[in-house]
């Protein structure tokens, strides 16, 4: 079988596995990324790859150049997050986010690397390399929990903004340390200058290309061309910066922010929906491939062999993040920074600091960095099993322990606004459902003549009285908490608009009206959908 057909077959099987995991994860309410990790481990442990067309996966992984992992996965993953983050909210918290993403990451890498070096006796260069790979955060799962529980918007912006930029800082540190390992020479002064050069250079390229593509996109009305241009921007900004030996990661993030603010915001509702849908799917697919590939790459036995180092590494990274977050937050809260950069005197409550520490989950980026390690250096080849297993283990523990307990922390700290209200509302809805089901059962018993009319009337009254009682309680809750009504109204209106859209498609298929009429009305519906979801 040709190499091309093997790659196509591999891609199809990966998509099948990804879809299966997504369905199962939703059914059992397991975080999707955790499901992918489990699936990768299962396939690897039981050697199922020989049965599902993945026999060549490990060979392919060793043959693929490290730069390919950077070029394929990083731009797409970073661009999608940057494009959807509002610059207005980001700018209001830019001082805190910048401090966390630059000083915080440097401090976290040093602390975590030191713990690994002194406790596990790992060489300095390897311990710092591992720390730089794991420290960047990926809070997608946490942000979805934030949204459900009504966490203050500023806290969500802090976590998401810090994550977006600490990816760039972490990768720059990773590449500096990797360069040290590959060349065997390093100068602190030269390293600092190199760091500043690649970051500023990437920033300038991202600003220029983001602005240029934004101007072009705003003058084009074709959705497919707009999507194509954003794809060119994501990967082009990365490649241009890398070609000039600057930070492709910073370039991608900045270009994504610029095009999201100056380009996409000015487009029609239909274009916004199309572009957002495309990049949401691209992010989902890239993340899925990364998590599955790392599971397949891993030797499951190594997880048991390196269990203690994994636990120590997890604690070390968490300890490093805690020190950096609490220290920087303390400085920010003590200093009046209202005259620095912005007019906002930023303040981070202690409860929020706890959430920022525990909510810093690790994910896809750490996996990409692990897969990108070159196999040409003897030191890296020697330490590769340890590095891959440790990174995977820490990400796994992060998703399992932090990802599944963050909601409880929010409730414990009193940050979640919606939980108690929603619980009471769900409780009354469940009671109403229970009584209505009983009413239907009574009706069924009456029709089958299992009970007399007198008993039917007697028990029917009890159920209907209970239904009325729950309806009154639900009405009181809605009156007392307008947010419940707002959510219901939003859900109803979205459902109605989607039914309008489906009806238009159905009507066109049946020949009730022309395609032009359908497209015109669908544009109107899409515009309303975007308006509803932006407010």
C-alpha positions in Angstrom: 0.0 0.0 0.0 1.4 3.4 -0.9 2.3 5.9 1.8 -0.4 8.3 0.6 -3.1 5.6 1.0 -1.7 4.7 4.4 -1.9 8.3 5.6 -5.5 8.6 4.2 -6.5 5.4 6.0 -4.9 6.6 9.2 -6.8 9.9 9.0 -10.1 8.2 8.5 -9.6 5.8 11.4 -8.6 8.6 13.6 -11.8 10.5 12.7 -13.8 7.4 13.5 -12.2 7.0 16.9 -12.6 10.8 17.6 -16.3 10.7 16.7 -16.9 7.6 18.8 -15.1 9.1 21.8 -17.1 12.4 21.5 -20.4 10.5 21.5 -19.5 8.3 24.5 -18.0 11.2 26.4 -21.2 13.2 26.0 -23.3 10.2 27.1 -21.4 9.6 30.3 -20.6 13.3 30.9 -16.8 12.8 30.8 -14.5 15.6 29.6 -13.9 14.9 26.0 -10.1 15.3 26.2 -10.0 12.7 29.0 -12.0 10.4 26.8 -9.4 10.7 24.0 -6.6 10.0 26.4 -8.3 6.9 27.7 -9.0 5.7 24.1 -5.3 6.3 23.1 -4.2 4.3 26.1 -6.6 1.5 25.4 -5.5 1.2 21.8 -1.9 1.4 22.8 -2.1 -1.1 25.8 -4.1 -3.8 23.9 -2.3 -3.1 20.7 -5.6 -2.5 18.9 -3.9 -0.4 16.3 -3.2 -3.5 14.3 -6.9 -4.1 14.0 -8.1 -0.6 13.3 -5.7 0.5 10.7 -3.3 2.3 13.0 -0.3 -0.1 12.7 1.8 2.6 11.1 1.1 5.3 13.6 4.2 5.0 15.7 6.5 4.6 12.7 4.9 7.8 11.2 5.4 9.7 14.4 9.1 8.9 14.5 9.5 9.8 10.7 7.6 13.1 10.9 10.0 16.1 11.4 9.4 18.0 14.7 8.7 21.2 12.8 5.7 19.6 11.1 4.0 19.2 14.5 4.6 22.9 15.2 3.4 23.9 11.7 0.3 21.8 11.5 -1.1 21.9 15.1 0.1 25.1 16.8 -1.2 27.8 14.4 -4.7 26.4 14.2 -5.0 25.8 18.0 -3.8 29.3 18.9 -5.5 31.2 16.2 -9.0 29.9 17.1 -8.6 31.0 20.7 -7.2 34.4 19.9 -9.8 35.2 17.3 -12.7 34.6 19.7 -11.2 36.7 22.6 -12.6 40.3 22.7 -9.8 42.8 22.7 -11.8 45.3 24.8 -12.0 42.9 27.8 -8.4 41.9 27.2 -7.2 45.5 27.3 -9.0 46.3 30.5 -6.9 43.5 32.2 -3.8 43.7 30.1 -1.4 44.5 33.0 -2.5 41.4 35.0 -2.5 39.2 32.0 0.9 40.3 30.8 2.4 39.9 34.2 1.0 36.4 34.6 1.9 35.4 31.0 5.5 36.6 31.1 6.8 37.0 34.6 4.5 34.3 35.9 5.6 31.7 33.3 9.3 32.5 33.8 8.9 32.1 37.6 6.8 28.9 37.2 9.3 27.3 34.9 12.2 28.0 37.2 10.3 26.8 40.3 9.0 23.6 38.7 12.3 22.9 37.0 14.2 23.3 40.3 11.9 20.9 42.0 12.4 18.3 39.3 16.1 18.8 39.3 16.7 18.6 43.1 14.1 15.9 44.0 14.3 13.6 40.9 17.9 14.4 40.1 17.0 15.3 36.5 19.7 17.4 34.7 19.0 21.1 34.7 18.4 21.4 31.0 16.0 18.5 30.9 14.1 19.6 34.0 13.6 23.1 32.7 12.6 21.8 29.3 9.9 19.6 30.9 8.7 22.6 33.0 8.5 24.8 29.9 6.5 22.2 28.1 3.9 21.7 30.9 3.6 25.2 32.4 1.4 26.7 29.5 -2.3 26.3 30.2 -5.3 25.2 28.2 -8.5 26.2 30.1 -11.1 25.3 27.5 -12.9 22.8 29.8 -12.8 25.3 32.8 -14.2 28.1 30.7 -17.2 26.0 29.8 -17.8 25.4 33.5 -17.4 29.1 34.2 -20.1 29.9 31.6 -22.5 27.4 33.1 -22.0 28.6 36.7 -22.2 32.4 36.0 -18.6 33.2 37.0 -17.8 36.9 36.7 -16.7 37.8 33.2 -13.4 39.4 34.4 -12.2 36.2 36.0 -12.9 34.3 32.8 -11.0 36.9 30.7 -8.1 36.7 33.1 -7.8 33.0 32.8 -8.4 32.9 29.0 -6.1 35.9 28.3 -3.3 34.6 30.5 -3.6 31.2 28.8 -3.4 32.6 25.3 -0.2 34.6 26.0 1.5 32.1 28.3 1.4 29.7 25.4 3.7 32.1 23.5 6.0 32.7 26.4 6.2 29.0 27.2 7.1 28.0 23.7 9.8 30.7 23.4 11.4 29.4 26.6 11.0 25.8 25.4 12.8 26.7 22.1 15.6 28.6 23.9 16.2 25.6 26.2 16.0 23.2 23.3 18.6 25.3 21.5 20.8 25.0 24.5 20.5 21.2 24.5 21.1 20.9 20.7 24.1 23.3 20.6 25.5 22.8 24.0 26.2 26.6 24.5 24.2 29.2 26.3 24.6 32.8 27.5 22.1 34.3 29.9 22.5 37.8 28.3 22.2 36.4 24.8 19.2 34.3 25.9 17.4 37.4 27.3 18.1 39.4 24.1 16.9 36.5 21.9 13.7 36.3 24.0 13.0 40.0 23.5 13.8 39.9 19.8 11.6 37.0 18.9 8.7 38.2 21.0 8.7 41.8 19.6 9.4 40.6 16.1 6.5 38.2 16.3 4.3 40.9 17.7 5.1 43.3 14.8 4.5 40.7 12.1 1.2 39.6 13.7 0.0 43.2 13.9 0.9 43.9 10.3 -0.5 40.7 8.7 -3.6 40.8 11.0 -4.4 44.4 9.9 -3.7 43.7 6.2 -6.0 40.6 6.1 -8.7 42.4 8.2 -8.9 45.2 5.5 -9.1 42.6 2.7 -11.8 40.5 4.5 -14.0 43.5 5.2 -14.2 44.2 1.5 -15.1 40.7 0.4 -18.6 39.2 0.7 -17.8 35.6 -0.1 -17.8 33.4 3.0 -15.5 30.7 1.6 -12.9 33.3 0.5 -13.1 34.9 4.0 -12.5 31.5 5.7 -9.6 30.8 3.3 -8.1 34.2 4.1 -8.3 33.5 7.9 -6.6 30.1 7.3 -3.8 31.8 5.2 -3.4 34.3 8.0 -3.2 31.7 10.8 -0.6 29.6 9.0 1.0 32.4 7.0 1.8 34.6 10.0 3.3 31.6 11.7 5.5 30.6 8.8 6.6 34.2 8.0 7.7 34.8 11.6 9.5 31.4 11.8 11.3 32.0 8.5 12.6 35.3 10.0 13.7 33.4 13.2 11.0 35.2 15.2 8.1 33.9 17.4 5.5 32.3 15.1 3.4 31.7 18.1 3.2 35.3 19.2 2.6 36.3 15.5 -0.4 33.9 15.3 -1.9 35.1 18.6 -1.6 38.8 17.7 -2.9 38.3 14.2 -5.9 36.3 15.5 -6.7 39.1 18.0 -6.5 41.8 15.3 -8.6 40.0 12.7 -11.2 39.1 15.3 -11.5 42.7 16.3 -11.0 44.7 13.1 -12.1 42.2 10.4 -14.6 39.6 11.6 -16.6 42.0 13.9 -17.6 44.1 10.8 -18.8 41.2 8.7 -22.4 40.0 8.2 -24.0 37.7 10.7 -23.8 34.8 8.2 -20.1 35.3 7.6 -19.4 35.5 11.4 -21.3 32.2 11.9 -19.5 30.5 9.0 -16.0 31.6 10.1 -16.7 30.8 13.8 -18.1 27.3 12.9 -15.1 26.5 10.7 -12.5 27.5 13.3 -14.4 25.8 16.2 -14.4 22.6 14.2 -10.7 23.0 13.2 -9.8 23.5 16.9 -11.8 20.4 17.9 -10.1 18.3 15.2 -6.6 19.4 15.9 -7.0 18.9 19.7 -8.4 15.5 19.0 -5.5 14.4 16.8 -3.0 15.7 19.4 -4.5 13.9 22.4 -5.0 10.6 20.4 -1.5 10.7 18.9 0.1 11.2 22.3 -1.9 8.3 23.7 -0.7 6.1 20.8 2.9 7.3 21.2 3.0 6.4 24.9 4.3 3.2 26.3 1.6 2.3 28.9 4.1 0.4 31.1 6.1 3.6 31.4 3.2 5.2 33.2 3.6 2.7 36.0 7.4 2.9 36.0 7.4 6.7 36.2 4.3 7.0 38.4 6.2 8.7 41.3 8.0 11.2 39.0 4.7 12.1 37.3 3.1 12.9 40.7 6.1 14.9 41.7 6.1 16.8 38.4 2.4 17.5 38.8 2.9 18.9 42.3 6.0 20.8 41.1 4.1 22.6 38.2 1.1 23.3 40.5 3.5 24.7 43.2 5.3 26.9 40.6 2.0 28.2 39.4 0.7 28.9 42.9 3.9 30.9 43.8 3.8 32.9 40.6 0.0 33.6 40.8 -0.1 34.6 44.4 3.1 36.7 44.3 2.1 38.6 41.1 -1.5 39.1 42.4 -0.1 40.5 45.7 2.0 43.0 43.8 -0.9 44.0 41.5 -3.2 44.5 44.5 -0.7 46.6 46.4 0.4 48.9 43.7 -1.8 51.7 42.3 -1.4 51.0 38.6 -4.2 53.3 37.4 -1.7 55.5 35.6 0.2 52.7 33.9 -0.9 51.6 30.3 -4.6 51.8 31.1 -6.7 53.9 33.6 -7.8 50.8 35.4 -6.4 50.0 38.8 -6.6 46.2 38.5 -7.4 44.2 41.6 -7.7 40.4 41.9 -9.6 39.0 45.0 -8.0 36.2 46.9 -10.9 33.8 46.0 -10.1 34.5 42.3 -6.4 33.8 42.9 -7.3 30.3 44.2 -9.4 29.7 41.0 -6.6 31.0 38.7 -4.2 28.6 40.4 -6.4 25.5 40.3 -8.0 26.4 36.9 -4.7 26.4 35.1 -5.3 23.1 33.3 -2.7 21.7 30.9 -3.6 20.2 27.5 -3.0 20.1 23.8 0.0 22.5 23.6 2.0 20.4 26.1 1.3 17.4 24.0 2.4 19.1 20.7 5.7 20.2 22.3 6.3 16.6 23.5 5.7 15.2 20.0 7.9 17.8 18.5 11.1 16.7 20.3 13.8 15.9 17.7 15.2 12.4 17.6 18.7 13.4 16.4 20.2 14.4 19.8 21.5 11.7 22.0 20.5 13.4 25.3 16.9 13.9 24.1 16.8 10.3 22.7 17.9 9.0 26.1 15.4 11.1 28.0 12.5 10.9 25.5 10.5 8.1 27.2 10.7 9.9 30.5 9.8 13.3 29.0 6.9 12.0 26.9 5.5 9.9 29.8 5.9 12.7 32.4 4.2 15.3 30.2 1.4 13.0 29.4 1.0 12.0 33.0 0.9 15.6 34.3 -1.7 16.6 31.6 -3.8 13.5 32.5 -3.7 14.3 36.2 -4.5 17.9 35.5 -7.6 17.1 33.5 -8.7 14.4 35.9 -8.1 16.2 39.2 -8.4 19.9 38.4 -10.9 19.6 35.6 -13.4 17.6 37.5 -13.2 19.5 40.8 -13.0 23.2 39.7 -16.8 23.5 39.8 -16.8 22.4 43.5 -14.1 25.0 44.2 -16.3 27.7 42.7 -19.2 26.7 44.9 -17.0 26.4 48.0 -15.6 29.9 47.4 -19.0 31.4 46.7 -17.9 32.6 43.2 -20.6 30.6 41.3 -23.7 32.8 41.0 -26.0 30.3 39.3 -25.5 27.0 41.1 -27.9 27.3 44.0 -30.6 29.2 42.0 -30.4 26.7 39.2 -30.5 23.8 41.6 -33.7 25.1 43.2 -35.2 25.7 39.8 -34.3 22.3 38.5 -35.7 20.8 41.7 -39.1 22.3 41.1 -39.0 21.3 37.4 -38.2 17.8 38.4 -41.1 17.7 40.8 -43.4 19.1 38.1 -42.2 16.4 35.7 -42.8 13.7 38.4 -46.4 14.8 39.1 -47.2 15.2 35.3 -45.9 11.7 34.7 -48.0 10.4 37.5 -51.0 12.1 36.0 -50.4 10.4 32.7 -50.1 7.0 34.5 -53.4 7.6 36.2 -55.0 8.4 32.8 -53.5 5.1 31.4 -54.9 3.1 34.4 -58.3 4.7 33.9 -58.4 3.8 30.2 -57.5 0.2 31.0 -60.1 0.2 33.8 -57.6 -0.7 36.4 -59.1 1.8 38.8 -62.5 3.3 39.5 -63.6 6.8 38.3 -63.9 7.8 42.0 -60.3 6.8 42.8 -59.1 8.3 39.5 -60.6 11.7 40.3 -59.3 11.6 43.9 -55.7 11.0 43.0 -55.8 13.1 39.9 -56.8 16.1 42.1 -53.7 15.4 44.3 -51.4 15.4 41.3 -52.9 18.5 39.8 -52.7 20.4 43.1 -49.0 19.4 43.3 -48.4 20.6 39.7 -50.1 24.0 40.5 -47.9 24.3 43.6 -44.7 23.7 41.7 -45.8 26.2 39.0 -46.3 28.9 41.7 -42.8 28.1 43.1 -41.3 28.3 39.6 -43.0 31.6 38.9 -41.6 33.0 42.2 -38.1 31.9 41.3 -38.3 33.5 37.9 -39.7 36.8 39.4 -36.9 36.8 42.1 -34.1 35.9 39.7 -34.6 37.6 36.2 -31.6 35.7 34.9 -33.7 32.5 34.8 -36.2 34.2 32.6 -33.6 35.7 30.4 -32.1 32.3 29.8 -35.5 30.8 29.0 -36.3 33.6 26.7 -33.0 33.2 24.9 -33.4 29.5 24.6 -37.0 29.9 23.2 -36.0 32.6 20.7 -33.0 30.5 19.5 -35.2 27.5 19.1 -37.8 29.5 17.1 -35.1 31.0 14.9 -33.5 27.6 14.2 -37.0 26.2 13.4 -37.4 29.1 10.9 -34.1 28.2 9.3 -35.0 24.5 9.1 -38.4 25.4 7.6 -36.8 27.5 4.9 -34.5 24.7 3.9 -37.4 22.2 3.9 -39.6 24.6 1.9 -36.9 25.1 -0.7 -36.3 21.3 -1.1 -40.1 20.9 -1.7 -40.1 23.6 -4.3 -42.2 26.1 -2.4 -39.8 29.0 -3.2 -36.5 29.7 -5.0 -33.0 29.3 -3.7 -32.4 33.1 -3.8 -35.5 33.6 -1.5 -34.3 30.9 0.9 -30.7 32.4 1.1 -32.1 35.9 1.7 -34.3 34.8 4.5 -31.6 32.6 6.0 -29.3 35.7 6.1 -32.0 37.5 8.1 -32.3 34.5 10.6 -28.5 34.3 10.9 -28.3 38.0 11.7 -30.9 37.6 14.5 -29.1 34.5 15.9 -25.8 36.4 16.1 -27.5 39.4 17.7 -29.1 37.1 20.3 -25.9 35.3 21.2 -23.8 38.5 21.4 -25.9 40.1 24.0 
